[in-house]
Amino acid sequence: MSKYPQTLINVPTRQKINLDESAPIQDAVRQVEQQLGSRGRVLLRASGTEPLIRVMVEGEDIHETALLAEEIASAVRAAA
């Protein structure tokens, strides 16, 4: 298993967001996954204890992962 740098962004939300039903969020995730290809992964989930969405992007390049995580976080902020 290769370890890659990861970027985690916690996005506060006022209301519960159904991540599977939000087209803008799913579009952002798909776009990032395509850009990463086999060089990384994306994890997006609601916190079980706090009103926030956790956005994690893992990849070979820490700068790229930070930019890609922010793209998804921006989509989540817009939906919140």
Jmol script that loads the backbone (N, CA, C; Angstrom):
load data "model"
ATOM      1  N   MET A   1       0.838  -1.182   0.000  1.00  0.00           N
ATOM      2  CA  MET A   1       0.000   0.000   0.000  1.00  0.00           C
ATOM      3  C   MET A   1       0.880   1.242   0.000  1.00  0.00           C
ATOM      4  N   SER A   2       0.593   2.146  -0.889  1.00  0.00           N
ATOM      5  CA  SER A   2       1.333   3.408  -0.938  1.00  0.00           C
ATOM      6  C   SER A   2       0.611   4.444  -0.097  1.00  0.00           C
ATOM      7  N   LYS A   3       1.373   5.172   0.708  1.00  0.00           N
ATOM      8  CA  LYS A   3       0.797   6.262   1.486  1.00  0.00           C
ATOM      9  C   LYS A   3       0.965   7.557   0.711  1.00  0.00           C
ATOM     10  N   TYR A   4      -0.131   8.316   0.613  1.00  0.00           N
ATOM     11  CA  TYR A   4      -0.125   9.596  -0.074  1.00  0.00           C
ATOM     12  C   TYR A   4      -0.459  10.706   0.914  1.00  0.00           C
ATOM     13  N   PRO A   5       0.006  11.926   0.631  1.00  0.00           N
ATOM     14  CA  PRO A   5      -0.422  13.055   1.456  1.00  0.00           C
ATOM     15  C   PRO A   5      -1.928  13.255   1.319  1.00  0.00           C
ATOM     16  N   GLN A   6      -2.547  13.752   2.370  1.00  0.00           N
ATOM     17  CA  GLN A   6      -3.980  13.996   2.298  1.00  0.00           C
ATOM     18  C   GLN A   6      -4.331  15.362   2.842  1.00  0.00           C
ATOM     19  N   THR A   7      -5.413  15.889   2.327  1.00  0.00           N
ATOM     20  CA  THR A   7      -5.950  17.162   2.778  1.00  0.00           C
ATOM     21  C   THR A   7      -7.354  16.915   3.290  1.00  0.00           C
ATOM     22  N   LEU A   8      -7.630  17.384   4.500  1.00  0.00           N
ATOM     23  CA  LEU A   8      -8.953  17.241   5.098  1.00  0.00           C
ATOM     24  C   LEU A   8      -9.512  18.635   5.371  1.00  0.00           C
ATOM     25  N   ILE A   9     -10.735  18.864   4.884  1.00  0.00           N
ATOM     26  CA  ILE A   9     -11.425  20.127   5.134  1.00  0.00           C
ATOM     27  C   ILE A   9     -12.768  19.797   5.765  1.00  0.00           C
ATOM     28  N   ASN A  10     -13.042  20.378   6.920  1.00  0.00           N
ATOM     29  CA  ASN A  10     -14.333  20.231   7.583  1.00  0.00           C
ATOM     30  C   ASN A  10     -15.203  21.427   7.215  1.00  0.00           C
ATOM     31  N   VAL A  11     -16.329  21.161   6.558  1.00  0.00           N
ATOM     32  CA  VAL A  11     -17.218  22.229   6.102  1.00  0.00           C
ATOM     33  C   VAL A  11     -18.447  22.262   7.008  1.00  0.00           C
ATOM     34  N   PRO A  12     -18.592  23.320   7.819  1.00  0.00           N
ATOM     35  CA  PRO A  12     -19.770  23.431   8.686  1.00  0.00           C
ATOM     36  C   PRO A  12     -21.041  23.582   7.853  1.00  0.00           C
ATOM     37  N   THR A  13     -22.133  23.000   8.338  1.00  0.00           N
ATOM     38  CA  THR A  13     -23.423  23.100   7.655  1.00  0.00           C
ATOM     39  C   THR A  13     -24.493  23.530   8.649  1.00  0.00           C
ATOM     40  N   ARG A  14     -25.492  24.226   8.151  1.00  0.00           N
ATOM     41  CA  ARG A  14     -26.619  24.634   8.992  1.00  0.00           C
ATOM     42  C   ARG A  14     -27.687  23.550   9.028  1.00  0.00           C
ATOM     43  N   GLN A  15     -27.735  22.770   7.970  1.00  0.00           N
ATOM     44  CA  GLN A  15     -28.764  21.742   7.854  1.00  0.00           C
ATOM     45  C   GLN A  15     -28.125  20.455   7.329  1.00  0.00           C
ATOM     46  N   LYS A  16     -28.856  19.370   7.458  1.00  0.00           N
ATOM     47  CA  LYS A  16     -28.359  18.095   6.956  1.00  0.00           C
ATOM     48  C   LYS A  16     -28.407  18.107   5.426  1.00  0.00           C
ATOM     49  N   ILE A  17     -27.349  17.647   4.808  1.00  0.00           N
ATOM     50  CA  ILE A  17     -27.254  17.594   3.352  1.00  0.00           C
ATOM     51  C   ILE A  17     -27.189  16.127   2.940  1.00  0.00           C
ATOM     52  N   ASN A  18     -28.045  15.737   2.009  1.00  0.00           N
ATOM     53  CA  ASN A  18     -27.970  14.390   1.455  1.00  0.00           C
ATOM     54  C   ASN A  18     -26.925  14.431   0.341  1.00  0.00           C
ATOM     55  N   LEU A  19     -25.742  13.934   0.629  1.00  0.00           N
ATOM     56  CA  LEU A  19     -24.632  14.017  -0.318  1.00  0.00           C
ATOM     57  C   LEU A  19     -24.911  13.258  -1.613  1.00  0.00           C
ATOM     58  N   ASP A  20     -25.656  12.159  -1.513  1.00  0.00           N
ATOM     59  CA  ASP A  20     -25.952  11.354  -2.700  1.00  0.00           C
ATOM     60  C   ASP A  20     -26.948  12.036  -3.631  1.00  0.00           C
ATOM     61  N   GLU A  21     -27.773  12.935  -3.110  1.00  0.00           N
ATOM     62  CA  GLU A  21     -28.800  13.581  -3.922  1.00  0.00           C
ATOM     63  C   GLU A  21     -28.432  14.985  -4.386  1.00  0.00           C
ATOM     64  N   SER A  22     -27.295  15.482  -3.976  1.00  0.00           N
ATOM     65  CA  SER A  22     -26.874  16.821  -4.383  1.00  0.00           C
ATOM     66  C   SER A  22     -26.048  16.732  -5.665  1.00  0.00           C
ATOM     67  N   ALA A  23     -26.670  17.100  -6.774  1.00  0.00           N
ATOM     68  CA  ALA A  23     -25.989  17.021  -8.076  1.00  0.00           C
ATOM     69  C   ALA A  23     -24.712  17.863  -8.134  1.00  0.00           C
ATOM     70  N   PRO A  24     -24.710  19.119  -7.622  1.00  0.00           N
ATOM     71  CA  PRO A  24     -23.475  19.910  -7.694  1.00  0.00           C
ATOM     72  C   PRO A  24     -22.321  19.279  -6.912  1.00  0.00           C
ATOM     73  N   ILE A  25     -22.636  18.694  -5.761  1.00  0.00           N
ATOM     74  CA  ILE A  25     -21.581  18.047  -4.966  1.00  0.00           C
ATOM     75  C   ILE A  25     -21.085  16.798  -5.677  1.00  0.00           C
ATOM     76  N   GLN A  26     -21.996  15.984  -6.185  1.00  0.00           N
ATOM     77  CA  GLN A  26     -21.594  14.763  -6.888  1.00  0.00           C
ATOM     78  C   GLN A  26     -20.797  15.097  -8.152  1.00  0.00           C
ATOM     79  N   ASP A  27     -21.164  16.167  -8.844  1.00  0.00           N
ATOM     80  CA  ASP A  27     -20.410  16.598 -10.028  1.00  0.00           C
ATOM     81  C   ASP A  27     -18.987  16.986  -9.645  1.00  0.00           C
ATOM     82  N   ALA A  28     -18.845  17.725  -8.540  1.00  0.00           N
ATOM     83  CA  ALA A  28     -17.514  18.136  -8.080  1.00  0.00           C
ATOM     84  C   ALA A  28     -16.670  16.920  -7.709  1.00  0.00           C
ATOM     85  N   VAL A  29     -17.276  15.959  -7.035  1.00  0.00           N
ATOM     86  CA  VAL A  29     -16.546  14.742  -6.643  1.00  0.00           C
ATOM     87  C   VAL A  29     -16.108  13.973  -7.887  1.00  0.00           C
ATOM     88  N   ARG A  30     -17.014  13.789  -8.846  1.00  0.00           N
ATOM     89  CA  ARG A  30     -16.674  13.064 -10.079  1.00  0.00           C
ATOM     90  C   ARG A  30     -15.539  13.744 -10.833  1.00  0.00           C
ATOM     91  N   GLN A  31     -15.601  15.066 -10.899  1.00  0.00           N
ATOM     92  CA  GLN A  31     -14.571  15.824 -11.607  1.00  0.00           C
ATOM     93  C   GLN A  31     -13.201  15.627 -10.949  1.00  0.00           C
ATOM     94  N   VAL A  32     -13.164  15.687  -9.620  1.00  0.00           N
ATOM     95  CA  VAL A  32     -11.899  15.503  -8.894  1.00  0.00           C
ATOM     96  C   VAL A  32     -11.406  14.066  -9.052  1.00  0.00           C
ATOM     97  N   GLU A  33     -12.310  13.099  -8.955  1.00  0.00           N
ATOM     98  CA  GLU A  33     -11.903  11.707  -9.125  1.00  0.00           C
ATOM     99  C   GLU A  33     -11.332  11.459 -10.516  1.00  0.00           C
ATOM    100  N   GLN A  34     -11.904  12.080 -11.538  1.00  0.00           N
ATOM    101  CA  GLN A  34     -11.372  11.946 -12.897  1.00  0.00           C
ATOM    102  C   GLN A  34      -9.989  12.558 -13.000  1.00  0.00           C
ATOM    103  N   GLN A  35      -9.823  13.713 -12.368  1.00  0.00           N
ATOM    104  CA  GLN A  35      -8.527  14.389 -12.430  1.00  0.00           C
ATOM    105  C   GLN A  35      -7.451  13.572 -11.718  1.00  0.00           C
ATOM    106  N   LEU A  36      -7.804  12.968 -10.587  1.00  0.00           N
ATOM    107  CA  LEU A  36      -6.839  12.152  -9.841  1.00  0.00           C
ATOM    108  C   LEU A  36      -6.563  10.819 -10.522  1.00  0.00           C
ATOM    109  N   GLY A  37      -7.585  10.244 -11.119  1.00  0.00           N
ATOM    110  CA  GLY A  37      -7.421   8.921 -11.722  1.00  0.00           C
ATOM    111  C   GLY A  37      -6.985   7.911 -10.672  1.00  0.00           C
ATOM    112  N   SER A  38      -5.961   7.153 -10.987  1.00  0.00           N
ATOM    113  CA  SER A  38      -5.463   6.138 -10.044  1.00  0.00           C
ATOM    114  C   SER A  38      -4.391   6.701  -9.102  1.00  0.00           C
ATOM    115  N   ARG A  39      -4.176   8.023  -9.145  1.00  0.00           N
ATOM    116  CA  ARG A  39      -3.142   8.647  -8.326  1.00  0.00           C
ATOM    117  C   ARG A  39      -3.655   9.148  -6.977  1.00  0.00           C
ATOM    118  N   GLY A  40      -4.903   8.815  -6.632  1.00  0.00           N
ATOM    119  CA  GLY A  40      -5.430   9.292  -5.360  1.00  0.00           C
ATOM    120  C   GLY A  40      -6.854   8.850  -5.155  1.00  0.00           C
ATOM    121  N   ARG A  41      -7.468   9.401  -4.104  1.00  0.00           N
ATOM    122  CA  ARG A  41      -8.859   9.053  -3.819  1.00  0.00           C
ATOM    123  C   ARG A  41      -9.557  10.198  -3.106  1.00  0.00           C
ATOM    124  N   VAL A  42     -10.891  10.116  -3.085  1.00  0.00           N
ATOM    125  CA  VAL A  42     -11.731  11.136  -2.464  1.00  0.00           C
ATOM    126  C   VAL A  42     -12.637  10.451  -1.449  1.00  0.00           C
ATOM    127  N   LEU A  43     -12.779  11.067  -0.295  1.00  0.00           N
ATOM    128  CA  LEU A  43     -13.735  10.595   0.701  1.00  0.00           C
ATOM    129  C   LEU A  43     -14.557  11.796   1.146  1.00  0.00           C
ATOM    130  N   LEU A  44     -15.861  11.647   1.083  1.00  0.00           N
ATOM    131  CA  LEU A  44     -16.777  12.716   1.461  1.00  0.00           C
ATOM    132  C   LEU A  44     -17.837  12.100   2.353  1.00  0.00           C
ATOM    133  N   ARG A  45     -17.972  12.625   3.586  1.00  0.00           N
ATOM    134  CA  ARG A  45     -18.970  12.062   4.496  1.00  0.00           C
ATOM    135  C   ARG A  45     -19.414  13.091   5.512  1.00  0.00           C
ATOM    136  N   ALA A  46     -20.621  12.880   5.996  1.00  0.00           N
ATOM    137  CA  ALA A  46     -21.149  13.737   7.053  1.00  0.00           C
ATOM    138  C   ALA A  46     -20.579  13.251   8.385  1.00  0.00           C
ATOM    139  N   SER A  47     -20.252  14.188   9.249  1.00  0.00           N
ATOM    140  CA  SER A  47     -19.807  13.836  10.591  1.00  0.00           C
ATOM    141  C   SER A  47     -20.974  13.222  11.353  1.00  0.00           C
ATOM    142  N   GLY A  48     -20.683  12.260  12.176  1.00  0.00           N
ATOM    143  CA  GLY A  48     -21.725  11.653  12.992  1.00  0.00           C
ATOM    144  C   GLY A  48     -21.979  12.408  14.282  1.00  0.00           C
ATOM    145  N   THR A  49     -21.099  13.340  14.628  1.00  0.00           N
ATOM    146  CA  THR A  49     -21.207  14.029  15.908  1.00  0.00           C
ATOM    147  C   THR A  49     -21.341  15.544  15.810  1.00  0.00           C
ATOM    148  N   GLU A  50     -21.043  16.103  14.631  1.00  0.00           N
ATOM    149  CA  GLU A  50     -21.078  17.549  14.463  1.00  0.00           C
ATOM    150  C   GLU A  50     -21.826  17.901  13.183  1.00  0.00           C
ATOM    151  N   PRO A  51     -22.363  19.113  13.078  1.00  0.00           N
ATOM    152  CA  PRO A  51     -23.039  19.521  11.840  1.00  0.00           C
ATOM    153  C   PRO A  51     -22.018  19.976  10.791  1.00  0.00           C
ATOM    154  N   LEU A  52     -21.321  19.009  10.217  1.00  0.00           N
ATOM    155  CA  LEU A  52     -20.354  19.343   9.183  1.00  0.00           C
ATOM    156  C   LEU A  52     -20.140  18.163   8.239  1.00  0.00           C
ATOM    157  N   ILE A  53     -19.576  18.502   7.084  1.00  0.00           N
ATOM    158  CA  ILE A  53     -19.223  17.516   6.070  1.00  0.00           C
ATOM    159  C   ILE A  53     -17.702  17.458   6.021  1.00  0.00           C
ATOM    160  N   ARG A  54     -17.181  16.252   6.070  1.00  0.00           N
ATOM    161  CA  ARG A  54     -15.728  16.058   5.987  1.00  0.00           C
ATOM    162  C   ARG A  54     -15.350  15.760   4.535  1.00  0.00           C
ATOM    163  N   VAL A  55     -14.430  16.565   4.008  1.00  0.00           N
ATOM    164  CA  VAL A  55     -13.942  16.401   2.636  1.00  0.00           C
ATOM    165  C   VAL A  55     -12.471  16.011   2.734  1.00  0.00           C
ATOM    166  N   MET A  56     -12.137  14.818   2.254  1.00  0.00           N
ATOM    167  CA  MET A  56     -10.752  14.359   2.294  1.00  0.00           C
ATOM    168  C   MET A  56     -10.324  13.968   0.881  1.00  0.00           C
ATOM    169  N   VAL A  57      -9.186  14.488   0.474  1.00  0.00           N
ATOM    170  CA  VAL A  57      -8.600  14.126  -0.816  1.00  0.00           C
ATOM    171  C   VAL A  57      -7.174  13.675  -0.549  1.00  0.00           C
ATOM    172  N   GLU A  58      -6.837  12.532  -1.113  1.00  0.00           N
ATOM    173  CA  GLU A  58      -5.515  11.940  -0.958  1.00  0.00           C
ATOM    174  C   GLU A  58      -4.897  11.837  -2.348  1.00  0.00           C
ATOM    175  N   GLY A  59      -3.626  12.168  -2.480  1.00  0.00           N
ATOM    176  CA  GLY A  59      -2.984  12.079  -3.789  1.00  0.00           C
ATOM    177  C   GLY A  59      -1.483  12.199  -3.682  1.00  0.00           C
ATOM    178  N   GLU A  60      -0.829  12.038  -4.799  1.00  0.00           N
ATOM    179  CA  GLU A  60       0.633  12.047  -4.831  1.00  0.00           C
ATOM    180  C   GLU A  60       1.213  13.426  -4.505  1.00  0.00           C
ATOM    181  N   ASP A  61       0.520  14.481  -4.910  1.00  0.00           N
ATOM    182  CA  ASP A  61       1.030  15.846  -4.761  1.00  0.00           C
ATOM    183  C   ASP A  61       0.174  16.603  -3.742  1.00  0.00           C
ATOM    184  N   ILE A  62       0.778  17.041  -2.646  1.00  0.00           N
ATOM    185  CA  ILE A  62       0.052  17.719  -1.563  1.00  0.00           C
ATOM    186  C   ILE A  62      -0.600  19.016  -2.048  1.00  0.00           C
ATOM    187  N   HIS A  63       0.034  19.720  -2.959  1.00  0.00           N
ATOM    188  CA  HIS A  63      -0.533  20.980  -3.462  1.00  0.00           C
ATOM    189  C   HIS A  63      -1.775  20.709  -4.312  1.00  0.00           C
ATOM    190  N   GLU A  64      -1.701  19.677  -5.129  1.00  0.00           N
ATOM    191  CA  GLU A  64      -2.854  19.303  -5.945  1.00  0.00           C
ATOM    192  C   GLU A  64      -4.011  18.840  -5.059  1.00  0.00           C
ATOM    193  N   THR A  65      -3.709  18.034  -4.040  1.00  0.00           N
ATOM    194  CA  THR A  65      -4.781  17.547  -3.165  1.00  0.00           C
ATOM    195  C   THR A  65      -5.467  18.699  -2.443  1.00  0.00           C
ATOM    196  N   ALA A  66      -4.707  19.702  -2.035  1.00  0.00           N
ATOM    197  CA  ALA A  66      -5.286  20.853  -1.350  1.00  0.00           C
ATOM    198  C   ALA A  66      -6.233  21.623  -2.281  1.00  0.00           C
ATOM    199  N   LEU A  67      -5.824  21.830  -3.519  1.00  0.00           N
ATOM    200  CA  LEU A  67      -6.670  22.535  -4.487  1.00  0.00           C
ATOM    201  C   LEU A  67      -7.934  21.739  -4.802  1.00  0.00           C
ATOM    202  N   LEU A  68      -7.787  20.433  -4.979  1.00  0.00           N
ATOM    203  CA  LEU A  68      -8.936  19.599  -5.314  1.00  0.00           C
ATOM    204  C   LEU A  68      -9.903  19.490  -4.142  1.00  0.00           C
ATOM    205  N   ALA A  69      -9.374  19.379  -2.929  1.00  0.00           N
ATOM    206  CA  ALA A  69     -10.239  19.331  -1.745  1.00  0.00           C
ATOM    207  C   ALA A  69     -11.028  20.634  -1.617  1.00  0.00           C
ATOM    208  N   GLU A  70     -10.390  21.747  -1.921  1.00  0.00           N
ATOM    209  CA  GLU A  70     -11.076  23.037  -1.842  1.00  0.00           C
ATOM    210  C   GLU A  70     -12.175  23.152  -2.892  1.00  0.00           C
ATOM    211  N   GLU A  71     -11.975  22.557  -4.055  1.00  0.00           N
ATOM    212  CA  GLU A  71     -13.025  22.566  -5.082  1.00  0.00           C
ATOM    213  C   GLU A  71     -14.282  21.866  -4.565  1.00  0.00           C
ATOM    214  N   ILE A  72     -14.098  20.700  -3.952  1.00  0.00           N
ATOM    215  CA  ILE A  72     -15.246  19.966  -3.423  1.00  0.00           C
ATOM    216  C   ILE A  72     -15.857  20.715  -2.250  1.00  0.00           C
ATOM    217  N   ALA A  73     -15.013  21.252  -1.359  1.00  0.00           N
ATOM    218  CA  ALA A  73     -15.506  21.999  -0.203  1.00  0.00           C
ATOM    219  C   ALA A  73     -16.330  23.204  -0.652  1.00  0.00           C
ATOM    220  N   SER A  74     -15.948  23.845  -1.724  1.00  0.00           N
ATOM    221  CA  SER A  74     -16.706  24.986  -2.251  1.00  0.00           C
ATOM    222  C   SER A  74     -18.092  24.551  -2.713  1.00  0.00           C
ATOM    223  N   ALA A  75     -18.174  23.390  -3.344  1.00  0.00           N
ATOM    224  CA  ALA A  75     -19.470  22.870  -3.772  1.00  0.00           C
ATOM    225  C   ALA A  75     -20.347  22.539  -2.568  1.00  0.00           C
ATOM    226  N   VAL A  76     -19.744  22.012  -1.512  1.00  0.00           N
ATOM    227  CA  VAL A  76     -20.487  21.700  -0.301  1.00  0.00           C
ATOM    228  C   VAL A  76     -20.974  22.993   0.366  1.00  0.00           C
ATOM    229  N   ARG A  77     -20.108  23.996   0.429  1.00  0.00           N
ATOM    230  CA  ARG A  77     -20.505  25.286   1.032  1.00  0.00           C
ATOM    231  C   ARG A  77     -21.693  25.889   0.271  1.00  0.00           C
ATOM    232  N   ALA A  78     -21.656  25.805  -1.045  1.00  0.00           N
ATOM    233  CA  ALA A  78     -22.743  26.359  -1.859  1.00  0.00           C
ATOM    234  C   ALA A  78     -24.057  25.613  -1.615  1.00  0.00           C
ATOM    235  N   ALA A  79     -23.973  24.325  -1.342  1.00  0.00           N
ATOM    236  CA  ALA A  79     -25.182  23.525  -1.082  1.00  0.00           C
ATOM    237  C   ALA A  79     -25.680  23.687   0.332  1.00  0.00           C
ATOM    238  N   ALA A  80     -24.809  24.119   1.240  1.00  0.00           N
ATOM    239  CA  ALA A  80     -25.190  24.265   2.653  1.00  0.00           C
ATOM    240  C   ALA A  80     -25.916  25.534   2.801  1.00  0.00           C
TER     241      ALA A  80
END
end "model"
wireframe off; spacefill off
backbone 0.3
color backbone group
